[in-house]
Amino acid sequence: MFHCPYCGTDVKEDEQYCIHCGKKLPKDIKNRIYNRKKFNKFWYMPLISAVIIAASTGIFHLILENESIEAKELYSQGEQKLQERNYQQAKELFSEALDHNHNFSIAENTIEFVNAAIEVQKALDQAKQLQEDKKFQEATSLINNASSLLKNYEGSAADLIISDIGEVKNNIKITELKYTLNQKPKIEDLKVMLWEAEAINSQEADTITDNIRNQIVDYSFSRASEQLNQKQFNDAQIIVEDGKKYAPQSEKLLSLETTITKEKSAFETAQQQRIEQAINSAQEEQNVNENDAIKLKSADLEIDDQGNIVAKGQVESVATVPISSVVVEYSILTNKDTEVLSNEVVIFPETLYPDENGRFEFTHFDLKRDLKELDIEVNKITWYTE
């Protein structure tokens, strides 16, 4: 079969012109055959183009896949920096990951979180400076505002910086509490401070909590004892109950509460019964005193952490039966034996068994004297027998 070398149309051997394109055919028959072969090469062009396109697509896909792998690796490195709280380097790594893969939405969202974390970290640094300047309220307000930047985020990285926020807030509050304690706050302020200290979970806060609670107990005990001495039983009981709200396990307050109840009950008994009981108690007291039912072991004056004078001491029961509601009457004297004041204080525990020791302690908030100039003298000890 012969073909036109110009258009490829089939021609016969004896034809002089192409019936399709009209061109004159070569006289040499070989040229007609050769040109057919040359023409056939054009049939391979679509196939070659398809191969090139397929190869190009494959290479492009490999490039994209490689970019995605590098983006994931950069993102993983950024996550590690987040755990190290190195937010600036983390941001740079996440940005590089986004450059490698523009559709990497997770990296884009994480960059937003990192920007918020950087702002929070700046706020924490500023708050620490405000803490040093004793501007506690301003520092706390700054941290609270910064915390709102993280309200839409969660996860381990968010938990870390939230933990940092909590730690800084606690440190600020502890510093503020210590500073306020040094200013000798009023009892009502101490009660508020106690709740604030208890809300902080740290050993230092626990120490502050114990300090504040002890001050409240000492105040409640002293004021209630004053009311008890004046036979104001209801007022004394109210003071003790209020103190127990802040120290429900206080041995001093529980013991005083029992004594108040007993003395109130005795006071409300018929007059004749009270007189008889007083006579009997006086006789029993005289007899027991003769037998040394209560032995005074120690009585001293000390200064507490707040600079208040505290009268404290210890007694021992040498009786053969239990005794209760033991009251120690003492005087505070100058070095020249001039009486400054006298007072009564209840021994705790409320009931003493044979050979058992009891203690007394009373804080004189209003006594402003040099401890070196003062001495304590126990005048009398009274009690009830079971």
Phi, psi and omega in degrees: 000132179253157183222152174291126182290351184261320182236352176085006181289143178294134178228164178265160185298325186267002180280142182262332181232152178284131182285349183260307183261346176082001180282155181285134183275150177297144179288329180283117183299328181298325180295327178292320178291316182297317179295329177297318178294321178296322179294325183297338180296331181293341178289342179275347184299313178301322181293318179296319179298319180297320179296317180297316180297317180297318179296318180298318179297318179296317180296318179298320179295320178296322179296315179298319180296320179295319177299321180294320179296316179295322179297318179294322179295317178296321179296319179297320177296321178297321178299321179296319178295327177297317180295334178272001182063024176265081191289326182293313177295324178299317180299318180297318180293319178294324178294319177297319178299320179292327177294325179283331180219099185292345179262015182279081186294327180298318178296321180296317179293323180293326177299322177298319178296317181298320177300318178294319180297321179297318179295320179295318180298321177298318180296322179295320178296319178295322180295322178297322178293319177297325177298316179296331180273007179066024177261071190291316181296319179295321179295317180295319179297320179298318181292319180299319178294320180292326181298330181295340179292341184256006187295337182261009184240150176211167183123177185295321180294319178294322179297324180297311184287330174295323176296320177298319179299314180298321180295317180294318179299318179295319179297320178296315181295320178297315178298319179295318180297316180296319179296315181294322179299325179291343179272005180053069183292163177286166184298322180293325176291323178298323180296318178293317181297328180298314179298320180295319180291321180294335181284350182261128182263085177201158181294321180295320178294325177297321178296317178296320179300314179297321179299311181296316181297320178296323178295320179294318179298312181300317180296312182296318181297314182294314182292320178294323178296322177298316179293323178295318179297332178267011179063024175268075189295317181297316179296319179297319181293321178298318180296317180296315181297322178293319178296324180293340175298329184257343177214072186296339182257013182294120180295323180298313182289321179296319179294317179295323179298318178297318180296318179300316181298315181294315181292325177294317179298317179294322182292329183275357177289160181307149185302315181298319180294323178293321180294315179298318180295323179295318179297312180298319180295322179295317179294314179297320180299315180299315180296315182293322178299323178295331181262006179057054179297326178240128179249124177282119181266324180198154175206118185221164172246135180225169175249127178274182184297338181265004178084012179270149179276129183240126173266125181214158180188186184217141177232165179227134176276122174248016178283168179260357179230159177296144175233151185221169179051051180284128181239129178255125175257125183223164176235145173255122186244157171278175179296342179262018177065026173269127183287127176271317177195165173232157186201161174238141181220146183271138177281144171231142008291165188295325180246131177248129176263164182310133179068010179267144180266148174232161182231155172225150182203132181215128180264121179265092183292331187263000182268110183248082179222159176288126184300329181295338182271357189243157175214162181242142179223123179277122183268320187200150175231127179239162182196173173244147175260150179287000000 
